[in-house]
Amino acid sequence: MTSITLNIPRNYTKILDDLNDSLYVEALNTVVKKKLREKERELREIRKKQKRFEVKYNCLFEEYEKIMADSIKAHDDWIAWTYLKEREKQILGIVNKIKFLISK
């Protein structure tokens, strides 16, 4: 287990002195679940943007890389789509870690 030090305003210390550790754990769980919802929302948005590219080019990213035209617009779209794929991978990793931690 990891210890966390919090700086709490003085006017709260009288109230918090009577609270036990389970309240802090509950608060931390609430924050983690909120972060999970935020990341899942971000993941949905990224997937929507990727879907727009799939519809625009009528193919998946991997196929687009093979057939993309040699134009500035095609390269710009490839860069944007590549970023979305990488960001999706990063966020999915975070989401999976949070879900794993919550399940324990």
Long-range contacts (C-beta under 8 A, 24 or more apart in sequence): 29-102, 32-98, 32-101, 32-102, 33-102, 35-98, 36-95, 36-98, 36-99, 36-102, 39-91, 39-94, 39-95, 39-98, 40-95, 42-91, 43-88, 43-91, 43-92, 43-95, 46-84, 46-87, 46-88, 46-91, 47-88, 49-84, 50-81, 50-84, 50-85, 50-88, 53-77, 53-80, 53-81, 53-84, 61-85
